[in-house]
Amino acid sequence: MLSIIFIVLTLVGCSHFDPLPNDQITKVSQEGKELPPLVKRRILVLPTLNKTPHGGKELAEHANAVISDHIVASPDLLLVKSSEVMDSENFVSANGLEYNWKLIFDRARTSGAIGAVGSSLEDLWYREAGDEIGLFRSKNRTTGVRVHLDLFDISSEQLLNQTTNVGELTEELLKLYTAEREPLSYDADNAKNAAARALEKPLKDLDQHLARLGWSGRIAKIDFQRYYINAGEVSGLSRGQLLKVYAEGPPIFDPETNAFIGKAPGTFKGVLRIIDFFGRDGAVAVVHSGGNFREKDRIEAFNAGMP
């Protein structure tokens, strides 16, 4: 009996268990379900348009910084600045009041962005109210800003959400009475704070719609049997990960109005497998199954970390 136990212990001690490579270890939730890796989605934030006569470029850039900081703070999003894609001026019409969406969609695809956020300052006002009696009079000065946000799906070129909201900032002032009424003037700090308040609700709405926007990328280049993808480690992809490949879908128009509705989903072509990474945020893949892949084909991850 002792000899049998000795033999069993010897075999167990000599056994060799190869640990799984890091890229094959799957996280497991408390319920025992697999948790897919978190693939970060790239969001293009366009320059904010200031349609008011106040604040100029400075106020627009402040509002844009609030939106950009919100995207950066999200763990599953990557900010794509408009300057990374092309000169910001080319995104905007000659009068500076509209976006050139066709050009934006074309350039955004090359950057790997899956969504584009446009914003504008639609109106700005200030008013004053308070005591009308006494030498020293308490006044409440209010600055208000109305903002507008649009979210577009780059792949389908469809508008996913648009939100308009108002933000106000009120400060109390104690003024010495004068016979002449002092004209109200623009206050840069108050306008910036009011704009930030106005953006609070639109940014919450933005989060809800971004959560429904699935991750996708593109085949940037094909070199013999290697396929170069416009997303890599920074985007959250891992070695050995499988990517589904789709052809670019055709544009769909309303048969009665001829209005553009969006781009249809393309035909499924097959699967690529990531074997390496390159550059700032790119991946190298080989064929896992299927074929007839072409540059600019759309890709999706099997485990994109989406709900």
C-alpha positions in Angstrom: 0.0 0.0 0.0 2.8 2.4 0.9 4.5 1.7 -2.4 1.4 2.6 -4.4 1.0 5.9 -2.5 4.7 6.6 -3.2 4.2 6.0 -7.0 1.2 8.2 -7.1 2.9 11.1 -5.3 6.0 10.7 -7.6 3.8 10.9 -10.7 2.0 14.0 -9.4 5.3 15.7 -8.4 6.8 15.0 -11.8 3.8 16.2 -13.7 4.2 19.5 -15.6 1.3 21.9 -15.9 1.9 24.7 -18.5 0.3 27.9 -17.4 -1.9 29.6 -20.0 -0.4 32.6 -21.7 -1.5 36.0 -20.4 -3.5 36.7 -23.5 -5.5 33.5 -23.1 -6.5 34.0 -19.5 -10.2 34.9 -19.3 -11.6 36.9 -16.5 -14.6 35.3 -14.8 -17.4 37.2 -13.0 -18.9 36.1 -9.7 -21.7 34.4 -11.6 -19.2 32.3 -13.5 -19.7 34.1 -16.8 -16.8 35.1 -19.0 -16.0 38.8 -18.9 -14.8 40.0 -22.4 -11.8 42.3 -22.6 -12.5 46.0 -22.7 -12.0 47.4 -26.2 -11.9 51.2 -26.2 -14.0 53.0 -28.8 -12.6 56.1 -30.5 -14.8 59.2 -30.4 -14.0 62.2 -32.6 -14.8 65.5 -30.9 -15.3 68.3 -33.4 -14.5 72.0 -32.8 -17.4 73.7 -30.9 -19.2 76.3 -33.0 -19.9 79.6 -31.3 -23.0 81.1 -32.9 -23.4 83.9 -30.4 -21.8 87.4 -30.7 -20.1 86.9 -27.3 -16.9 85.1 -26.2 -15.6 84.3 -29.6 -13.1 81.4 -30.0 -12.1 81.5 -26.3 -15.6 80.5 -25.1 -16.0 77.9 -27.8 -12.6 76.3 -26.9 -13.6 76.2 -23.2 -16.9 74.4 -24.0 -14.9 72.0 -26.3 -12.5 71.2 -23.5 -15.4 70.3 -21.2 -16.7 67.8 -23.8 -13.2 66.4 -24.5 -12.4 66.0 -20.8 -15.7 64.0 -20.3 -14.6 61.6 -23.1 -11.1 61.2 -21.7 -12.6 60.4 -18.2 -14.5 57.4 -19.6 -12.5 54.2 -19.3 -13.9 52.6 -22.4 -13.5 55.6 -24.8 -10.5 57.1 -26.6 -10.6 60.8 -27.6 -9.8 61.6 -31.2 -9.1 65.3 -31.6 -10.1 67.0 -34.8 -6.5 68.2 -35.2 -5.4 64.5 -35.4 -7.6 64.0 -38.5 -7.2 67.3 -40.4 -7.2 71.1 -40.0 -10.2 72.0 -37.9 -11.2 74.8 -40.3 -11.9 72.3 -43.0 -14.6 70.7 -40.8 -16.6 73.9 -40.8 -18.5 75.8 -43.5 -17.3 79.1 -44.7 -19.6 81.1 -42.4 -18.4 79.0 -39.4 -21.9 78.0 -38.4 -22.3 74.5 -39.9 -20.3 71.3 -40.1 -19.1 69.6 -43.3 -20.5 66.2 -42.3 -19.6 64.4 -45.6 -15.9 65.3 -45.2 -16.0 64.5 -41.5 -17.4 61.0 -42.1 -14.7 60.2 -44.7 -11.8 61.4 -42.5 -13.2 60.0 -39.3 -13.2 56.4 -40.8 -9.5 56.7 -41.5 -8.9 57.6 -37.9 -10.8 54.6 -36.6 -13.4 56.7 -34.9 -16.8 55.1 -34.5 -18.7 58.2 -33.3 -18.5 61.9 -33.9 -19.6 64.6 -31.4 -20.6 68.1 -32.7 -21.5 71.0 -30.5 -22.5 74.6 -30.7 -23.2 77.6 -28.5 -26.6 78.7 -29.7 -27.4 81.7 -27.5 -25.9 83.7 -24.6 -27.7 86.3 -22.5 -27.3 88.2 -19.2 -29.9 90.0 -17.1 -29.9 91.8 -13.7 -32.6 92.1 -11.1 -32.7 93.2 -7.4 -33.5 96.0 -5.0 -34.8 99.3 -6.3 -34.6 101.2 -2.9 -31.6 102.2 -0.9 -28.2 103.7 -1.4 -26.5 100.3 -1.6 -28.6 97.9 -3.6 -28.3 94.1 -3.9 -28.4 92.9 -7.5 -28.6 89.4 -8.9 -26.7 89.1 -12.2 -27.5 86.0 -14.3 -25.6 84.7 -17.3 -27.2 82.1 -19.4 -26.0 79.9 -22.3 -27.9 77.5 -24.6 -25.9 74.6 -26.0 -26.6 71.9 -28.6 -24.9 68.5 -29.0 -25.1 66.0 -31.9 -23.8 62.4 -31.9 -23.3 60.6 -35.2 -22.6 57.0 -36.0 -19.6 57.1 -38.3 -20.2 53.7 -39.9 -23.9 54.3 -40.8 -23.6 58.1 -41.0 -26.8 58.3 -38.9 -27.7 60.8 -36.3 -28.0 58.9 -33.0 -28.9 61.7 -30.6 -29.2 65.5 -30.4 -29.7 67.4 -27.2 -30.2 71.1 -26.4 -30.0 72.5 -22.9 -29.7 75.8 -21.0 -27.3 76.6 -18.2 -27.3 79.7 -16.0 -25.0 81.2 -13.4 -26.3 83.8 -10.9 -24.1 86.0 -8.7 -25.1 88.5 -6.1 -23.6 92.0 -6.3 -23.9 94.9 -3.9 -23.8 98.1 -5.9 -23.9 101.8 -5.0 -26.9 103.5 -6.4 -26.3 105.9 -9.3 -28.9 107.9 -11.3 -27.5 106.5 -14.5 -28.2 102.9 -15.3 -25.0 100.9 -15.7 -25.2 98.8 -18.9 -24.7 95.1 -18.6 -21.5 93.7 -20.0 -20.1 90.3 -21.0 -18.3 88.4 -18.2 -16.0 85.7 -19.6 -15.7 83.6 -16.5 -19.5 83.6 -15.9 -20.1 82.6 -19.5 -17.7 79.7 -19.2 -19.2 78.4 -16.0 -22.7 78.8 -17.5 -21.7 76.9 -20.6 -20.2 74.1 -18.4 -23.5 73.8 -16.5 -25.5 73.7 -19.8 -23.4 70.8 -21.0 -24.0 68.6 -17.9 -27.3 67.1 -19.1 -26.3 66.7 -22.8 -23.1 64.8 -21.7 -25.2 62.4 -19.5 -27.4 61.8 -22.5 -24.3 61.3 -24.6 -23.1 58.5 -22.3 -26.3 56.6 -22.7 -26.2 56.6 -26.5 -22.4 55.9 -26.6 -23.0 52.8 -24.6 -25.1 51.4 -27.5 -22.5 52.2 -30.1 -20.5 49.1 -30.7 -16.7 49.0 -31.4 -15.5 48.7 -34.9 -12.3 49.2 -36.9 -10.9 49.0 -40.4 -8.3 47.1 -42.4 -5.8 49.9 -43.1 -3.4 47.9 -45.4 -2.9 44.4 -46.8 0.6 43.1 -47.3 0.7 39.5 -48.6 -0.7 37.4 -45.8 -0.7 40.1 -43.2 -3.5 42.5 -42.5 -2.8 45.8 -40.7 -5.7 47.0 -38.5 -6.2 50.7 -37.4 -6.5 49.7 -33.7 -4.1 48.0 -31.3 -3.0 47.7 -27.7 -4.1 51.3 -26.8 -7.6 50.4 -28.0 -7.6 47.4 -25.8 -7.1 44.6 -28.4 -5.0 41.6 -27.4 -2.8 39.0 -29.2 -4.9 36.0 -30.3 -8.1 38.0 -30.4 -10.5 37.2 -33.2 -11.9 40.0 -35.4 -15.0 39.6 -37.7 -14.6 41.2 -41.1 -17.4 42.8 -43.1 -17.6 44.4 -46.5 -18.5 48.1 -46.6 -22.3 48.4 -47.0 -24.0 50.4 -49.7 -25.7 53.7 -49.0 -29.5 53.5 -48.6 -31.9 56.2 -49.8 -35.6 56.8 -49.2 -37.3 55.7 -52.5 -39.9 58.5 -52.3 -37.9 61.5 -51.0 -34.4 60.3 -52.1 -33.2 61.4 -48.7 -30.1 59.6 -47.4 -31.0 57.2 -44.6 -27.7 55.6 -43.8 -25.2 52.9 -44.8 -26.4 49.3 -44.7 -24.4 46.7 -42.8 -21.9 44.9 -45.1 -21.7 41.2 -45.9 -19.8 39.0 -43.5 -16.5 37.8 -45.0 -14.6 35.9 -42.4 -12.4 36.2 -39.3 -8.9 37.6 -38.7 -6.6 36.7 -35.7 -4.3 39.3 -34.1 -0.6 38.2 -33.9 1.3 41.4 -33.2 1.1 45.1 -32.8 2.8 48.1 -34.5 3.0 51.9 -34.3 1.1 54.0 -31.9 -2.1 51.9 -31.9 -2.1 49.4 -34.7 -2.4 45.6 -34.9 -1.2 42.9 -37.3 -3.6 40.0 -38.1 -3.6 36.9 -40.2 -6.6 34.9 -41.7 -8.4 32.6 -39.3 -11.2 31.8 -41.6 -12.9 33.1 -44.7 -11.2 35.4 -47.3 -11.5 38.0 -50.0 -10.6 40.7 -47.5 -10.0 44.2 -48.8 -8.5 47.4 -47.5 -11.2 49.6 -45.7 -13.3 46.5 -44.8 -15.0 47.0 -41.5 -14.0 44.8 -38.5 -15.6 44.0 -35.2 -14.3 42.1 -32.2 -16.0 38.9 -30.9 -15.4 40.2 -27.4 -15.7 43.9 -27.6 -16.5 44.5 -24.0 -19.9 45.9 -24.8 -23.1 45.3 -22.9 
